[in-house]
């Protein structure tokens, strides 16, 4: 047997597993961990039962199982077997079973104690798939609660292993690996658009074939790019070159052929990231990297996860380059400049951070645990989980308390997004074309949004192309047809219309047209969408929206179907409810009370709520106050100013600032709003009684003592004191202060007095009344006697009696 780098680390790994039953193995690609470690654990006698090893891809699972079976000189399914979706090669004698990640989740959900299984190995854990994160979290709980003998091992090529080790409470074992030097070549300057990148990559492949030796591995993001590159290379490579595509959706036989050696000449493998790890492709000496990868990301347009094209990370680029140095010195051509390298992220993000979590929420409900109760390396985002649970409730998979229903258990057993699984469960095989269509990108470009056009194209593609002017994506249509056949099964055809069928998958996207000329819709889930005004569905009163451009503010519809109100009522009878709504209308500037029949956020019927309780009106009016603003004037403003003045001096009084009053409206204003329903009512509303009610007797006494509300003139008249300025001030008729020889003081500070003429016009402002009498009063007297001869203007005002009366006419 050929010695591999991992062999040097296996003794330490086995010792760690014997000591604690857990370990994290860090080994670079090509070290041999995938095929050597399970056999070493079996040979060491650490397991009485079966060893289950998870692989992220079906091809990797099959290839790893075959390699181990060959090592043992046995047939597949004897000691070593595999199990992937729709296919299994195992027997009663199988001790090592290689499975894809979703298989482990199903095994755990059916039998949580994993009977007959002694060890679970998570291979390629650095890819951080959602299923791997979930599988590890569930296994850690099982090991802690049910199976303290369960061996757990996480194996990674590039992941920072320390956090995983801490999560598992396990030692980290490292293998250095072995590879030959790889010369890396970058572009002189960055490229532009994707189409140009593909052209540049094809040119680079042609050049590399002339300048290098050995097999060539070309990394592209997806099947579409691989097919276009394959077509572009036709006739441009030498006759010795054999081009082989390699991607996940290929038949297994074609995948095996792609990685097998060629008898003569050179092999050029056009592959997705499927070839980064796990797989061994013999004789690769040259790697060409387009620098892109497809990842599962939540698509707000479709409400599900879709594969999106993103730049590779530095870790992925390093792994790809390493493929050129497995058997000899090699070369790696990168389709980006060296300056762009620094902008690449270090590692790919964990799938749990960016993908749709509806499936995860369903699995956790089936498991009976909150995500906070499990050991996730990266906890699922709370907001995304809340949205996922809400959708599951609308689908009937969870009950009102968030517990899984029988229907939810059925959906969890299907290898489909819960939206599509629910639709197929309800409708049967007739829903298969729609399910396939919804899972794929739009096959028509530039066409109206009507879903029926897509179904028409699926039924007769050639006829559709002859009669239409829109661009048809043939590859997408073929994938949709293939998926339709996979999803169809025996059963009775349904009489559901396509729109009704789609509505079952998208109960949160039933759209109701808003009032107005523009085709804007509110969706049952609460979001808003808009149609192009010229679209054939622009006048539809109700739509089912299955795809948008994902704009979070107001998304543009990309695919929809018209649905009738009757269909909505028939489908969602149990979710349609009557509610009583009493809200503030910003547009009408008044409280509006209605009784509405609703499905989520859309209103199917609406009527006036005549006997609305006063409490509901007052509560709605609080929103009106926040909208219209809290404006203090007159006596209310003076009271607030007094309170704020005394508060700044340290008194424990309520916050009477505008901000403080607004924040506590419900505490002090709500009980006083009886009879207030609109902007005019609010304009006339007297705030003073409500503000006074905020102060108890002791607080009122302290306020009056430290900042009295009025000044009493010699005539016994109370003049309000204004505390809104830098100092307290009053305005009073000059004649009313005759005889006052000491300046009025508040809190040790002289009042600012505006002395008024008999016509209530300001004459003088003073904070020293005795000084005014002795000084400038003489000049004021001279001017005022001429203007107001019937009013008293004594020479010595300090000895005159205060008065507001004028002299009698002769």
Secondary structure, DSSP 4 states (H G I P E B T S, - for coil): ----TTHHHHHHHHHHHHHHSEEEEEE-TTS-HHHHHHHHHHHTT--SSEEEEEESSHHHHHHHHHHHHHHHT--TTSSEEEEETTEEE--TT--EEEEEHHHHHHHHHH-TT-TTEEEEEETTGGG--HHHHHHHHHHHHHHHHT-TT-EEEEEESSS-HHHHHHHHT-EEEEE------EEEEEESS---SHHHHHHHHHHHHHHHHHH--SEEEEE-SSHHHHHHHHHHHTTTS-TTEEEEEE-TTS-HHHHHHHHSPPSSSEEEEEE-GGGSSS---TTEEEEEE--EEEEEEEETTTTEEEEEEEEPPHHHHHHHHHGGGSSS-EEEEEEEEHHHHTTS-SSPPPHHHHS--HHHHHHHHHHT--GGGS--SSPPPHHHHHHHHHHHHHTTSB-TTSPBPHHHHHHHTSSS-HHHHHHHHHH-GGGHHHHHHHHS--SEES--SBHHHHHHHHH-HHHHHHH--SEE-HHHHHHHHHHHHHH--SSPPP---HHHHHHHH-GGGEEEEPSSSS-EEEETTS-EEE--TTSTTTT-SEEEEEEE---SSSEEEEEEEE--HHHHHHHSTTT-EEEEEEEEETTTTEEEEEEEEEETTEEEEEEE-TT--HHHHHHHHHHHHHHH-----HHHHHHHHHHHHHHHTT------SHHHHHHTHHHHTGGG-TT--BHHHHHH---HHHHHTTS-HHHHHHHHHHS-SEEE-TTS-EEEPB-SSSS-EEEEEGGGGTT--S--EETTEEPEEEEE-TTS-EEEEES-HHHHHHTTHHHHHHHHHHH-TTS---S-GGGSPP--PPPPP-
